[in-house]
Amino acid sequence: MASLDEKRKKDEEQSLLGDSLEPEYHDVQFLQGKMRLRVIRRLALLLTLVLLAAGYALIGCLEDSYGAAMKDEDSTAFFASDESPGHANRATHPCDTVNGGYQCFSELPHRWGQYSPFYSLAHEGVSNEVPQECKLTFVQVLSRHGARYPTASKGKKYTSLIQAIQANATAYRGQTGFLHSYNYTLGSDDLTSFGQDEMVNSGIKFYQRYASLTRNHVPFIRSSDSSRVVASGELFIRGYEDSKLQDSAADHDQATAAISVLISEEPGANNTLNHNTCAAFEANKRGDQASSQYAALIAPPIAKRLQHSLPGVRLSDNDVISLMDMCPYDTIASTKDATHLSPFCSLFTEAEWSQYNYLQSLGKYYGYGAGNPLGPTQGVGFINELIARMTQTPVNDHTTINRTLDAPGADTFPVDRAIYADFTHDNGMIPIFFAMGLYNGSVPLPLDRIVSAAEADGYSASWAVPFAARAYVEMMLCGRETEPLVRVLVNDRVAPLKGCQVDRLGRCRRDDFVNALSFARDGGEWSSCAVTSN
């Protein structure tokens, strides 16, 4: 028989070959414990594998569900990208500045048509600086009022729409969640706090840009008599006068600037700052028709997507556009400085906002611009007043001027001032721009595809008439020249003039510029208005 030591040695060698060979000298209890431990380990491993498999399956399901949900909710919904992640709907810096205008939330606010806040277009085209060898001799500013609340009629429409959504929606998916508790509380017609600040900034900017004139001249100021337009003029004056008070080089013995003339907006009253005297034009619905036709093209796909997010709700084309309107209106009203982007904005994609901007551009183009045979004619009276001011001669016009206010020698229409300011609405400015021929290089805007502002000779609603829009008409004498040069800036962009010889800085000689305004000097298409001027 082998010795005990030899037996142990053999057992140890066998144990190295696998755990299945236990030494014979172990007792039974120890052997059973080892076997139980081995079973437990294997069961634990099996359970771990089962849990991992289930986890991977669950993750796959979640990814599929998330992908489907994002497809349904449209994961490309436009949200601002210039702010910090997680706070893209809230700006961390001032949004509106004197020189740049509104510059928050990337390009989104520039796609709000006439509801865009003013933003500078100085980078679009040639430099708008006044050359050192030139001296400014004249400037006319034509301004739209600042940002406002919706009109009373639209406010009622928006309220009804939101109430209908809340009454019919059985769920609120994705970005629509806020609608469940949204309460419409916007005012109507008047300037918002943000709009008031816009106009103060506009007055500051105007004073500073034209300091060589504003230091020593008092502007002659008129306003169409709408309350928000008058308020805008007064706020502009506040910014202007505050800047003058801080300017040690200014003549502080001069009279304070003030609105000298209010022009009635009553139906039939002659007013070069507001359309209301051309019967055939007022009866024309081209702008509404163009907007409706384009809305019928773009709105149904949007409605379908939103209805999926709002089961139980049915949205018309007009409902879709109204929800888009709420984005700019809610943004400019919800905070004093418009630093919070409305949740309405995230309901729509970047491409849809481009469509919205074009929709608004079409409405203005076919309503008040070249798309309407009588649109530019509504701006003829103001252009003839501008010619009178630039040439210091009596007004020659048989269209919309008020012959009492504009009478030769009348204090209500001086022609010997260096600075003029007029305040009006977007629908007053569009006809004036087209009567001046600023966008004559554009082809008629199509109703089935988007034409950019660059392709439309600089025309779009947001480029031409945003809230607090302003156009500057400048005259300057340069070097030894005796005839002044004329240049037009629309929201800081040098507008390419038409019909006159233009230099590299976008300027024409004054007489050449006036001659190019033959459409206005000839009265436009006023004979087609079928109305007798007072």
C-alpha positions as CSV (number, residue, x, y, z in Angstrom):
1,M,0.0,0.0,0.0
2,A,1.1,3.5,-0.8
3,S,2.1,5.7,2.1
4,L,-0.2,8.6,3.2
5,D,2.2,11.2,1.8
6,E,2.3,9.5,-1.6
7,K,-1.5,9.4,-1.7
8,R,-1.7,13.2,-0.8
9,K,0.8,14.0,-3.5
10,K,-1.3,12.1,-6.1
11,D,-4.5,13.9,-5.0
12,E,-2.9,17.3,-5.3
13,E,-1.7,16.5,-8.8
14,Q,-5.2,15.5,-9.8
15,S,-6.7,18.6,-8.2
16,L,-4.6,20.7,-10.6
17,L,-6.4,19.1,-13.5
18,G,-9.8,20.4,-12.5
19,D,-12.2,21.3,-9.7
20,S,-14.1,18.0,-10.3
21,L,-11.4,16.0,-8.6
22,E,-11.5,16.5,-4.8
23,P,-8.9,15.0,-2.4
24,E,-10.2,11.9,-0.7
25,Y,-9.2,13.2,2.7
26,H,-11.8,16.1,2.6
27,D,-14.8,15.3,4.6
28,V,-18.2,14.9,3.0
29,Q,-19.5,18.2,4.5
30,F,-16.8,20.2,2.9
31,L,-17.4,18.5,-0.5
32,Q,-21.1,19.3,-0.4
33,G,-20.4,23.0,0.5
34,K,-18.1,23.4,-2.5
35,M,-20.7,21.9,-4.8
36,R,-23.4,24.3,-3.5
37,L,-21.1,27.3,-4.0
38,R,-20.4,26.1,-7.6
39,V,-24.1,25.9,-8.4
40,I,-24.8,29.3,-6.9
41,R,-22.0,30.9,-9.0
42,R,-23.4,29.3,-12.2
43,L,-27.0,30.4,-11.4
44,A,-25.7,33.9,-10.7
45,L,-23.9,34.0,-14.0
46,L,-27.0,32.7,-15.8
47,L,-29.2,35.3,-14.1
48,T,-26.7,38.1,-15.1
49,L,-26.8,37.0,-18.7
50,V,-30.6,37.0,-18.7
51,L,-30.8,40.5,-17.2
52,L,-28.3,41.8,-19.7
53,A,-30.3,40.4,-22.6
54,A,-33.5,41.9,-21.3
55,G,-31.7,45.3,-20.8
56,Y,-30.5,45.4,-24.4
57,A,-33.9,44.5,-25.6
58,L,-35.5,47.2,-23.5
59,I,-33.0,49.8,-24.8
60,G,-33.7,48.8,-28.4
61,C,-37.4,49.3,-27.8
62,L,-36.9,52.7,-26.2
63,E,-34.7,53.8,-29.1
64,D,-37.3,52.7,-31.6
65,S,-40.0,54.4,-29.6
66,Y,-37.9,57.6,-29.3
67,G,-37.1,57.6,-33.0
68,A,-40.8,57.2,-33.9
69,A,-41.8,59.9,-31.5
70,M,-39.2,62.3,-32.8
71,K,-40.3,61.6,-36.3
72,D,-43.9,62.3,-35.3
73,E,-43.0,65.5,-33.4
74,D,-40.5,66.5,-36.0
75,S,-37.1,66.5,-34.3
76,T,-36.0,69.4,-36.5
77,A,-38.3,71.9,-34.7
78,F,-36.4,75.2,-34.8
79,F,-35.0,76.4,-31.5
80,A,-32.4,79.1,-31.0
81,S,-28.8,78.0,-31.1
82,D,-26.9,81.0,-30.0
83,E,-27.6,80.5,-26.3
84,S,-26.3,78.0,-23.8
85,P,-27.5,74.4,-24.0
86,G,-30.7,73.9,-22.0
87,H,-31.5,77.6,-22.0
88,A,-31.9,78.2,-25.7
89,N,-35.2,79.9,-25.1
90,R,-33.8,82.5,-22.7
91,A,-31.1,85.0,-23.6
92,T,-28.3,85.6,-21.2
93,H,-27.4,89.0,-22.6
94,P,-29.3,92.1,-23.8
95,C,-31.2,91.3,-27.0
96,D,-31.8,94.8,-28.4
97,T,-28.9,97.3,-28.9
98,V,-28.8,100.8,-30.3
99,N,-26.7,99.9,-33.3
100,G,-27.4,96.3,-34.0
101,G,-31.1,96.1,-33.1
102,Y,-32.5,92.7,-32.1
103,Q,-29.8,90.0,-32.2
104,C,-31.0,87.1,-30.0
105,F,-32.0,83.5,-30.9
106,S,-29.9,83.3,-34.1
107,E,-31.8,83.9,-37.3
108,L,-35.2,82.9,-36.1
109,P,-36.5,86.5,-35.3
110,H,-35.4,87.5,-38.8
111,R,-38.0,85.1,-40.2
112,W,-41.0,86.7,-38.6
113,G,-41.9,89.0,-41.5
114,Q,-43.3,92.4,-40.4
115,Y,-43.4,91.1,-36.9
116,S,-39.7,90.8,-36.7
117,P,-38.1,93.4,-34.4
118,F,-35.7,95.8,-36.1
119,Y,-32.3,94.3,-36.8
120,S,-29.5,96.1,-38.7
121,L,-28.8,95.1,-42.3
122,A,-25.6,97.1,-42.4
123,H,-23.6,94.0,-43.5
124,E,-25.9,93.5,-46.5
125,G,-24.2,95.3,-49.4
126,V,-21.8,98.3,-49.6
127,S,-20.7,100.3,-46.6
128,N,-23.1,102.8,-45.3
129,E,-20.5,105.0,-43.7
130,V,-20.3,108.7,-44.8
131,P,-16.9,109.3,-46.5
132,Q,-14.6,111.7,-44.6
133,E,-14.4,114.0,-47.6
134,C,-18.2,114.4,-47.5
135,K,-20.5,116.7,-45.4
136,L,-24.1,115.8,-44.7
137,T,-26.5,118.5,-45.6
138,F,-29.9,116.8,-45.3
139,V,-31.5,113.7,-43.8
140,Q,-35.0,112.4,-43.8
141,V,-36.0,109.5,-41.6
142,L,-39.2,107.6,-42.3
143,S,-40.1,105.2,-39.4
144,R,-42.5,102.5,-38.5
145,H,-43.8,102.3,-34.9
146,G,-42.2,100.0,-32.4
147,A,-43.2,96.5,-31.5
148,R,-46.9,96.3,-30.5
149,Y,-49.5,93.9,-29.2
150,P,-51.8,92.1,-31.7
151,T,-54.7,94.2,-33.0
152,A,-57.9,93.7,-31.0
153,S,-59.5,91.6,-33.8
154,K,-56.5,89.3,-34.0
155,G,-56.4,89.0,-30.2
156,K,-59.9,87.7,-30.2
157,K,-59.0,85.2,-32.9
158,Y,-56.0,83.9,-31.0
159,T,-57.9,83.6,-27.8
160,S,-60.7,81.5,-29.5
161,L,-58.1,79.3,-31.2
162,I,-56.3,78.5,-27.9
163,Q,-59.6,77.9,-26.1
164,A,-60.7,75.5,-28.9
165,I,-57.4,73.6,-28.6
166,Q,-57.8,73.2,-24.9
167,A,-61.4,72.1,-25.2
168,N,-60.7,69.4,-27.8
169,A,-57.2,68.1,-27.2
170,T,-57.1,64.7,-25.5
171,A,-53.3,64.8,-25.1
172,Y,-50.4,67.2,-25.5
173,R,-47.4,65.5,-27.0
174,G,-43.9,66.8,-27.5
175,Q,-43.5,70.6,-27.7
176,T,-47.2,71.2,-27.4
177,G,-47.3,70.5,-23.7
178,F,-47.4,74.2,-22.7
179,L,-50.7,74.7,-24.5
180,H,-52.5,72.7,-21.9
181,S,-52.3,75.6,-19.4
182,Y,-51.5,78.6,-21.6
183,N,-53.6,81.6,-20.9
184,Y,-53.8,84.4,-23.5
185,T,-53.2,87.7,-21.7
186,L,-51.7,90.0,-24.3
187,G,-52.9,93.5,-24.7
188,S,-54.1,95.0,-28.0
189,D,-52.9,97.6,-30.5
190,D,-50.5,99.5,-28.2
191,L,-46.7,99.4,-28.0
192,T,-45.2,96.7,-25.8
193,S,-42.5,97.7,-23.3
194,F,-40.0,96.2,-25.7
195,G,-41.4,98.3,-28.5
196,Q,-41.1,101.4,-26.5
197,D,-37.4,100.7,-25.9
198,E,-36.9,100.0,-29.6
199,M,-38.1,103.6,-30.4
200,V,-35.9,105.2,-27.7
201,N,-32.9,103.3,-29.2
202,S,-33.9,104.4,-32.7
203,G,-33.8,108.1,-31.6
204,I,-30.4,107.6,-30.0
205,K,-29.0,105.9,-33.1
206,F,-30.4,108.6,-35.4
207,Y,-28.9,111.4,-33.3
208,Q,-25.5,109.7,-33.1
209,R,-25.3,108.8,-36.8
210,Y,-26.1,112.3,-37.9
211,A,-24.4,114.2,-35.1
212,S,-22.9,116.7,-37.6
213,L,-26.5,117.8,-38.3
214,T,-28.4,117.0,-35.1
215,R,-26.1,119.0,-32.9
216,N,-27.1,122.2,-34.5
217,H,-30.5,121.6,-36.1
218,V,-34.0,120.9,-34.8
219,P,-35.8,118.2,-36.8
220,F,-39.3,118.9,-38.2
221,I,-41.4,116.0,-37.2
222,R,-44.8,114.7,-38.3
223,S,-46.8,111.6,-37.4
224,S,-49.9,109.8,-38.6
225,D,-52.3,110.1,-35.7
226,S,-52.6,106.5,-34.6
227,S,-51.9,106.4,-30.9
228,R,-49.0,103.8,-31.2
229,V,-47.5,105.8,-34.0
230,V,-47.6,109.1,-32.1
231,A,-46.2,107.3,-29.0
232,S,-43.4,105.9,-31.2
233,G,-42.5,109.4,-32.4
234,E,-42.4,110.7,-28.8
235,L,-40.2,107.9,-27.7
236,F,-37.9,108.5,-30.6
237,I,-37.6,112.1,-29.5
238,R,-36.8,111.1,-26.0
239,G,-33.8,109.0,-27.2
240,Y,-32.8,111.9,-29.5
241,E,-33.0,114.6,-26.9
242,D,-31.3,112.5,-24.2
243,S,-28.4,111.9,-26.6
244,K,-28.2,115.7,-27.3
245,L,-28.1,116.5,-23.6
246,Q,-25.1,114.2,-23.2
247,D,-23.3,115.8,-26.2
248,S,-21.1,118.6,-25.0
249,A,-20.6,119.7,-28.6
250,A,-24.4,120.3,-29.2
251,D,-26.2,123.6,-29.3
252,H,-28.2,123.4,-26.1
253,D,-30.0,126.7,-26.6
254,Q,-32.1,125.3,-29.4
255,A,-35.8,124.3,-29.0
256,T,-36.5,120.8,-28.0
257,A,-37.7,118.5,-30.8
258,A,-41.4,117.8,-30.8
259,I,-44.1,116.4,-33.1
260,S,-45.3,119.5,-35.1
261,V,-48.1,117.9,-37.2
262,L,-50.5,115.0,-36.7
263,I,-52.2,113.8,-39.9
264,S,-55.6,112.2,-39.5
265,E,-56.2,108.6,-40.4
266,E,-59.9,109.0,-40.7
267,P,-61.3,107.4,-43.9
268,G,-61.1,109.8,-46.8
269,A,-58.6,112.2,-45.1
270,N,-55.6,113.0,-47.2
271,N,-52.6,111.6,-45.5
272,T,-49.3,110.9,-47.3
273,L,-48.3,108.6,-44.4
274,N,-51.3,106.3,-44.6
275,H,-53.4,104.7,-47.3
276,N,-57.1,105.6,-47.1
277,T,-58.1,107.8,-50.1
278,C,-58.0,105.5,-53.1
279,A,-61.3,103.7,-53.3
280,A,-60.3,101.2,-55.9
281,F,-57.2,100.3,-53.9
282,E,-59.1,99.9,-50.6
283,A,-61.5,97.5,-52.3
284,N,-58.6,95.4,-53.7
285,K,-58.0,92.1,-52.0
286,R,-54.9,91.0,-53.9
287,G,-52.7,90.8,-50.8
288,D,-55.2,88.6,-48.9
289,Q,-55.7,86.4,-51.9
290,A,-51.9,85.8,-52.4
291,S,-51.5,85.1,-48.7
292,S,-54.3,82.6,-48.7
293,Q,-53.0,80.8,-51.8
294,Y,-49.6,80.4,-50.4
295,A,-50.9,79.4,-47.0
296,A,-53.0,76.6,-48.7
297,L,-49.6,75.3,-49.9
298,I,-47.6,75.4,-46.7
299,A,-50.1,75.0,-43.9
300,P,-51.7,71.5,-44.4
301,P,-48.5,69.5,-43.7
302,I,-47.9,71.6,-40.6
303,A,-51.5,71.1,-39.5
304,K,-51.2,67.3,-39.9
305,R,-48.1,67.2,-37.8
306,L,-49.5,69.4,-35.1
307,Q,-52.8,67.4,-35.0
308,H,-50.8,64.2,-34.4
309,S,-49.3,66.0,-31.3
310,L,-52.8,67.3,-30.3
311,P,-55.2,64.4,-30.8
312,G,-58.8,65.6,-31.0
313,V,-57.8,69.0,-32.5
314,R,-58.4,70.0,-36.1
315,L,-56.5,73.0,-37.5
316,S,-57.3,75.1,-40.5
317,D,-54.7,76.9,-42.6
318,N,-55.6,80.1,-40.8
319,D,-55.2,78.4,-37.5
320,V,-51.7,77.3,-38.4
321,I,-50.7,80.8,-39.3
322,S,-52.2,82.2,-36.1
323,L,-50.2,79.8,-34.0
324,M,-47.1,81.0,-35.9
325,D,-48.1,84.6,-35.3
326,M,-48.1,83.9,-31.6
327,C,-44.3,83.2,-31.6
328,P,-43.3,86.8,-32.3
329,Y,-46.2,88.4,-30.4
330,D,-45.6,86.3,-27.3
331,T,-41.8,86.9,-27.4
332,I,-42.0,90.7,-27.7
333,A,-44.7,90.9,-25.0
334,S,-43.8,88.3,-22.4
335,T,-40.9,90.2,-21.0
336,K,-39.9,93.8,-21.0
337,D,-36.7,93.2,-23.0
338,A,-37.9,90.2,-25.1
339,T,-35.2,88.0,-23.8
340,H,-37.5,84.9,-23.5
341,L,-38.3,83.1,-26.7
342,S,-42.0,82.0,-26.7
343,P,-42.7,78.3,-26.5
344,F,-44.9,78.8,-29.6
345,C,-41.7,79.2,-31.6
346,S,-40.5,75.6,-31.0
347,L,-43.7,74.2,-32.6
348,F,-42.3,74.9,-36.0
349,T,-39.2,74.0,-38.0
350,E,-36.6,76.2,-39.5
351,A,-37.9,75.6,-43.0
352,E,-41.5,76.4,-41.8
353,W,-40.3,79.7,-40.5
354,S,-38.7,80.6,-43.8
355,Q,-42.1,79.8,-45.4
356,Y,-43.9,82.0,-42.8
357,N,-41.5,84.9,-43.6
358,Y,-42.2,84.5,-47.3
359,L,-46.0,84.4,-46.6
360,Q,-45.8,87.8,-44.9
361,S,-43.6,89.1,-47.7
362,L,-46.2,88.0,-50.3
363,G,-49.0,89.7,-48.3
364,K,-47.2,93.1,-48.4
365,Y,-46.0,92.7,-52.0
366,Y,-49.4,91.9,-53.4
367,G,-51.2,94.1,-51.0
368,Y,-49.2,97.3,-51.0
369,G,-46.2,96.8,-53.4
370,A,-45.6,96.1,-57.0
371,G,-47.8,93.1,-57.0
372,N,-50.8,95.4,-56.7
373,P,-51.4,97.7,-59.7
374,L,-52.4,100.6,-57.3
375,G,-50.0,99.7,-54.4
376,P,-47.0,102.0,-55.3
377,T,-49.4,104.8,-56.1
378,Q,-50.3,105.0,-52.4
379,G,-46.8,106.2,-51.7
380,V,-46.6,108.9,-54.5
381,G,-47.7,111.8,-52.3
382,F,-44.9,111.3,-49.8
383,I,-42.3,111.0,-52.5
384,N,-43.5,114.3,-53.9
385,E,-43.2,115.8,-50.4
386,L,-39.6,114.4,-50.2
387,I,-38.7,116.0,-53.5
388,A,-40.0,119.3,-52.2
389,R,-37.9,119.1,-49.1
390,M,-34.8,118.0,-51.0
391,T,-35.1,120.8,-53.6
392,Q,-36.6,123.4,-51.2
393,T,-39.5,124.0,-53.5
394,P,-43.3,123.8,-53.1
395,V,-45.0,120.4,-53.2
396,N,-46.3,119.4,-56.7
397,D,-48.8,116.6,-56.2
398,H,-52.4,115.8,-57.0
399,T,-52.7,112.6,-55.1
400,T,-52.7,112.2,-51.3
401,I,-51.2,115.4,-49.9
402,N,-53.3,117.6,-47.6
403,R,-53.3,120.8,-49.5
404,T,-53.9,122.9,-46.4
405,L,-51.1,121.4,-44.4
406,D,-48.7,121.4,-47.4
407,A,-49.6,124.8,-48.7
408,P,-46.6,126.9,-49.9
409,G,-45.1,128.8,-46.9
410,A,-47.2,127.0,-44.3
411,D,-45.6,126.3,-41.0
412,T,-47.0,122.8,-41.2
413,F,-44.7,122.0,-44.2
414,P,-41.4,123.9,-44.2
415,V,-38.9,123.1,-46.9
416,D,-35.8,124.7,-45.5
417,R,-34.9,122.3,-42.7
418,A,-31.9,120.0,-42.6
419,I,-33.6,117.2,-40.7
420,Y,-37.1,115.7,-41.1
421,A,-38.8,112.8,-39.4
422,D,-42.1,111.1,-40.2
423,F,-43.7,108.2,-38.3
424,T,-46.2,105.7,-39.8
425,H,-47.2,102.1,-40.2
426,D,-45.7,99.2,-42.2
427,N,-48.5,99.5,-44.8
428,G,-47.7,103.2,-45.2
429,M,-44.0,102.5,-45.8
430,I,-44.2,99.7,-48.3
431,P,-46.0,101.8,-51.0
432,I,-43.4,104.6,-50.5
433,F,-40.5,102.2,-51.0
434,F,-42.1,100.9,-54.2
435,A,-43.0,104.4,-55.4
436,M,-39.3,105.2,-55.0
437,G,-38.4,102.2,-57.1
438,L,-36.2,100.7,-54.5
439,Y,-37.2,97.1,-55.5
440,N,-37.7,97.6,-59.2
441,G,-34.9,95.0,-59.9
442,S,-37.1,92.2,-58.6
443,V,-39.2,89.9,-60.7
444,P,-42.8,89.4,-59.6
445,L,-42.8,87.2,-56.5
446,P,-44.1,83.6,-57.3
447,L,-46.7,82.0,-55.2
448,D,-45.3,78.5,-55.3
449,R,-41.7,78.8,-54.1
450,I,-39.6,81.0,-51.8
451,V,-37.6,83.9,-53.3
452,S,-35.1,85.2,-50.8
453,A,-34.6,88.9,-50.1
454,A,-31.3,88.9,-51.9
455,E,-33.0,87.5,-55.0
456,A,-35.8,90.0,-54.7
457,D,-33.6,93.1,-54.9
458,G,-33.5,93.4,-51.2
459,Y,-37.2,93.0,-50.6
460,S,-38.8,90.9,-47.9
461,A,-41.2,92.0,-45.1
462,S,-38.6,91.5,-42.4
463,W,-35.9,93.4,-44.4
464,A,-38.3,96.3,-45.3
465,V,-40.8,96.8,-42.5
466,P,-39.9,95.1,-39.2
467,F,-41.1,96.7,-36.0
468,A,-39.3,100.0,-35.6
469,A,-38.2,99.9,-39.2
470,R,-36.4,103.1,-40.5
471,A,-35.4,104.4,-43.8
472,Y,-32.8,107.3,-44.1
473,V,-32.6,109.5,-47.1
474,E,-29.3,111.3,-47.0
475,M,-27.8,114.2,-49.0
476,M,-24.1,115.0,-48.8
477,L,-21.7,117.4,-50.5
478,C,-18.3,115.8,-51.3
479,G,-15.0,117.5,-52.1
480,R,-15.5,120.4,-54.4
481,E,-18.8,119.3,-55.8
482,T,-21.7,121.8,-55.8
483,E,-24.5,119.3,-56.3
484,P,-25.3,117.0,-53.4
485,L,-25.3,113.2,-53.7
486,V,-28.3,111.2,-52.5
487,R,-28.3,107.8,-50.8
488,V,-31.1,105.7,-49.3
489,L,-30.7,103.3,-46.4
490,V,-33.4,100.9,-45.4
491,N,-32.7,99.5,-41.9
492,D,-29.0,100.4,-42.4
493,R,-28.7,98.6,-45.8
494,V,-27.7,100.9,-48.7
495,A,-30.6,100.4,-51.2
496,P,-29.4,100.2,-54.8
497,L,-31.1,103.2,-56.6
498,K,-32.8,102.7,-59.9
499,G,-33.0,105.1,-62.9
500,C,-30.0,107.2,-62.1
501,Q,-26.2,106.9,-62.4
502,V,-25.1,105.2,-59.1
503,D,-21.6,105.4,-57.8
504,R,-19.8,102.6,-55.9
505,L,-21.3,103.8,-52.6
506,G,-24.8,103.6,-53.9
507,R,-25.3,107.4,-54.4
508,C,-26.8,109.4,-57.2
509,R,-26.6,113.2,-57.9
510,R,-29.7,114.9,-56.5
511,D,-31.1,116.1,-59.9
512,D,-30.6,112.7,-61.4
513,F,-32.3,111.1,-58.4
514,V,-35.3,113.4,-58.7
515,N,-35.6,112.8,-62.4
516,A,-35.6,109.0,-61.7
517,L,-38.7,109.5,-59.6
518,S,-40.9,110.1,-62.7
519,F,-43.5,107.6,-61.5
520,A,-44.3,109.7,-58.5
521,R,-43.9,113.1,-60.2
522,D,-46.5,111.9,-62.8
523,G,-48.9,110.9,-60.1
524,G,-48.5,107.1,-60.5
525,E,-51.8,105.4,-61.4
526,W,-53.9,107.9,-59.4
527,S,-56.4,108.3,-62.2
528,S,-57.5,104.7,-61.6
529,C,-58.5,105.4,-58.0
530,A,-61.9,106.8,-59.0
531,V,-61.8,109.2,-56.1
532,T,-61.7,113.0,-56.0
533,S,-58.9,114.4,-53.9
534,N,-59.6,117.1,-51.3
